[in-house]
């Protein structure tokens, strides 16, 4: 097959990337699109940075094995299959299943640091930034971390103030200017999603015609 068209999608924590990605993937047959998420490239929990109050900080670039992430993106860009153990964020004692990433005409590379990691960013054909106002992201983070990770409100707000917000200002927001497409997502992203889907479908068609 031809080299896939690689789309990088980033944005601040709780900007709505997960929901956007779910809708994006649903717009294509599974053989036409592949998602490689940064979330499966965390270093082991016991090696993560701990702040001055003894709280583990997962919101630093150093928390991610960027070399492995870049190597896998490079491999799939060459049309090669990638295998990776799933990162069990919510249950570190669980036996991880093996994830298999199969080359497709469209490859989506997602994560908060995909523009920051130079070795990943240079492999991207299109850069998409999901944008949301601060108060919207805080509310989404509270709901997500309470429901999915079992954190109480005090814990969520501590992590947001001391980990998430500083990381956004230093490692994510400065790279917004590098985006080819910025999609606002304070309430919904329907128009932005439609534009991106239409564009990517032209890439799939072009790939099929040249196969």
Residue pairs with C-beta under 8 A, 6 or more apart in sequence:
1 79
1 103
1 105
1 207
1 211
2 79
2 105
2 207
2 210
2 211
3 77
3 78
3 79
4 34
4 76
4 77
4 79
4 103
4 104
4 105
4 106
4 107
4 207
5 105
5 106
5 107
5 125
5 126
5 200
5 203
5 207
6 73
6 77
6 107
6 108
6 109
6 123
6 124
6 125
6 126
7 106
7 107
7 108
7 109
7 124
7 125
7 126
7 127
7 128
7 200
8 108
8 109
8 110
8 114
8 115
8 120
8 121
8 124
8 126
8 127
8 128
9 17
9 20
9 21
9 108
9 109
9 110
9 114
9 128
9 129
9 130
10 17
10 110
10 111
10 112
10 113
10 114
10 115
10 127
10 128
10 129
10 130
10 172
10 175
11 17
11 112
11 129
11 130
11 131
11 132
11 172
11 185
12 112
12 131
12 132
12 137
12 164
12 168
12 172
12 173
13 59
13 112
13 137
13 141
13 164
13 167
13 168
14 132
14 136
14 137
14 138
14 140
14 141
14 144
15 130
15 131
15 132
15 137
15 140
15 185
16 130
16 132
16 140
16 185
16 189
17 110
17 130
20 130
20 183
20 185
20 189
20 193
21 35
21 108
21 110
23 189
23 193
24 33
24 108
24 193
24 196
24 197
25 33
25 35
25 108
27 193
27 197
28 106
28 197
28 200
28 201
28 204
31 102
31 104
32 104
32 105
32 106
32 204
33 104
33 105
33 106
33 107
33 108
33 200
34 76
34 101
34 102
34 103
34 104
34 106
34 107
34 108
35 101
35 107
35 108
35 110
36 69
36 72
36 73
36 76
36 82
36 101
36 107
36 108
36 109
36 110
37 110
37 111
38 64
38 69
38 109
38 110
38 111
38 112
38 113
38 114
39 87
39 89
39 111
40 84
40 85
40 86
40 87
40 99
41 64
41 65
41 66
41 68
41 69
41 84
41 87
41 111
42 48
42 58
42 63
42 64
42 65
42 87
42 89
43 62
43 63
43 64
43 65
45 56
45 92
48 56
48 57
48 58
48 63
49 56
49 57
49 60
49 62
49 63
50 56
50 57
51 57
51 162
51 163
53 158
53 162
55 158
55 159
55 162
55 163
57 63
57 162
57 163
58 163
59 112
59 159
59 163
59 164
59 167
60 163
60 167
61 113
61 116
61 117
61 171
64 111
64 113
64 117
66 113
66 117
66 119
66 120
67 119
69 111
69 117
69 120
70 117
70 119
70 120
70 123
72 82
72 84
72 101
73 107
73 109
73 120
73 123
74 123
75 82
76 82
76 101
76 103
76 107
77 107
77 123
79 103
80 103
81 100
81 101
81 102
81 103
82 100
82 101
83 98
83 99
83 100
83 101
84 98
84 99
84 101
85 96
85 97
85 98
85 99
86 96
86 97
86 98
86 99
87 96
88 94
88 96
89 149
90 148
90 149
105 203
105 204
105 207
105 208
106 200
106 203
106 204
109 120
109 123
109 124
112 167
112 171
112 172
113 120
113 171
113 172
114 120
114 121
114 124
115 121
115 127
115 129
115 172
115 175
115 178
115 179
116 171
116 172
116 175
121 127
121 175
121 178
126 180
126 181
127 178
127 179
127 180
127 181
128 179
128 180
128 181
128 182
128 183
128 196
129 175
129 176
129 179
129 181
129 182
129 183
130 183
130 185
130 189
131 176
131 182
131 183
131 184
131 185
132 140
132 184
132 185
132 186
133 186
134 165
136 186
138 160
141 156
141 160
141 164
142 153
142 156
142 157
145 151
145 155
145 156
145 159
146 152
146 153
146 156
151 159
176 182
181 192
181 195
181 196
183 189
183 192
183 193
183 196
184 192
185 192
